[in-house]
Amino acid sequence: MTIKDKQLADSIYLILAALFIASLVASNLIFQKFFYWEPFGIYRFEISVGILPYPITFLITDILSEIYGKKKANQVVIAGIFASFFSMFIILIADFTPAITNSPINDKIFHQVFGLSPLAVFASMMAYLFAQFVDIKIFHFWKKLTNGKHLWLRNNFSTFASQFIDTFTVVFLLCSFNVLPWNIFTSLLISGFLFKIIIAALDTPVLYGVVFLFRKRFNLKVGEEILE
């Protein structure tokens, strides 16, 4: 690989890492708003808006795993952990800081919106740790087993398992912390997992397209990774 190609690969890696971290932090900040979605009237999903950016993180780790390798993917996961806990620290300081009289957002409203964010970040990070490392591990297991072929197989199999772990862990912890009531545990678990499965299936063509562009630009063979 030429120096120019290496610089381009590093720049793309940095952009993907930034998108990953931004998606992760955003999902922890907006989780308290819930919405419903009824595709074709078949099933009613009742889920947090925090779930919307979250599948992006799994798509990005699959791209990084396929193109940059397991080590680089794990580095982004670890960076996401630090970014999330740092954002939690900032939110705690902001929540304890008293608002002035004419502040557009008073202490009560700010606490109502962001006061539970540290618990959400903790729950999300526990789920995130389990799910992301499981996702990367299963992805590379199938990649080795299939000699780098059948990208759709490792993309979906790794995501299905990791998304269930993620959904179960985060909903269980939020209910345990009394952030969410236990009577909606089952519905949130089913809705969250099914929603993520649908998104994972839909993002498979996107993954194929991105991987194709990488392989074409950097002259990579099937299963070959960009080496440092």
Order of alpha helices (4+ residues) and beta strands (2+ residues): alpha-beta-beta-alpha-alpha-alpha-alpha-alpha-alpha-alpha
